[in-house]
Amino acid sequence: MRRRLLLLNLVLVALASAAAWQLRVRWLDGKAREHRLAASVVKPAARVAIEPARPPQPASAVAYGDVAQKVLFSRDRNPTVTVQAAPVKPVPAMPVLYGVMDLGGGPVVILSEKAGGTNRGYSVGEKIGVFTLVAVESEELVLGWEGQEIRKKFQDLRPQPGTPAPQAATGAPAATPGAVVQSASAPVEAGPGPQVTANMRACVAGDTSPAGTVKDGYRKVMTQTPFGSNCRWDPVK
C-alpha cells in the first residue's frame, strides 16, 4: 500500500514538473517574439496618388428630356398635347333692312328677321331674332351675336330683287320710312299710310297735303334727316 502511494506521488511530481517546463518554454517564446517585434523596422507604405474629385456638371434641361416625356407610372403618356378646336358655329342669316330714320330721339331701323317676314322699327339695344342692334352708324349697322360684333353695310342688308314683299305688324304691306306703298287700283287719298311702329304710320305716295295736316287722329310731320327727307304721321296728343 505504501509503495503504491509513493509511486502515485512520483507520477504527480513528474506531471507537475512537465507542466512547469511547458509554461516556461511558452513564456520564453513569448518574450523572444516581443524582442523580435521591438527590434524589427517597419517600412512605411508607399504613398498612393489620389486624384481630386471632379466637380459635378451643371444641370441641363436637355438631360432630363426622358423624365418629362416618359412617366414611369403611365407608359402611354407623351409630351404631345392634342387640342381639339371647338366647331365654328355658322352665323345665322342676317335680318333684312328696309330703312333707317332719326326723329331726334335716336335712330330707328326698320328690320325683319327674314326676307318677306314681319318688319317693324328697332332702336339700339333691342333684339331682332338672335341678333342685338348694337349701333347705327352713317353707312352700316353693328349687330351683336354670341359675344361678337358684326358690321354690315346698309346695301348688304337690303332685300334682294325677287324676294317676297315684307309684311308690317298689322298684316298690311310694309313701307320704308320716308317712302310708302301706293295702290295702283285706288286713287291717292291724303292721310296716314301703313302702320310702321306702335306710334307711327307711314305716308302714302303722292300725298301732297302740307306738314301739320291732321286726319284720323294723326298729324303729318316732315323732317330732314342725314338719310334724306322723312315723312310720317304721328298720333295727335
Secondary structure, DSSP 8 states (H G I E B T S, - for coil): -HHHHHHHHHHHHHHHHHHHHHHHHHHHHHHHHHHHHHH---------------------GGGGHHHHH-BTTBTT--S----------------EEEEEEE-SSSEEEEEESSTTSEEEEE-TT-EETTEEEEEE-SSEEEEEETTEEEEEEHHHHS--TT----EETTSSB---TT-----SSS----SEEEEEETTEEEE-TT----TT-EETTEEEEEEEETTEEEEEEEE--
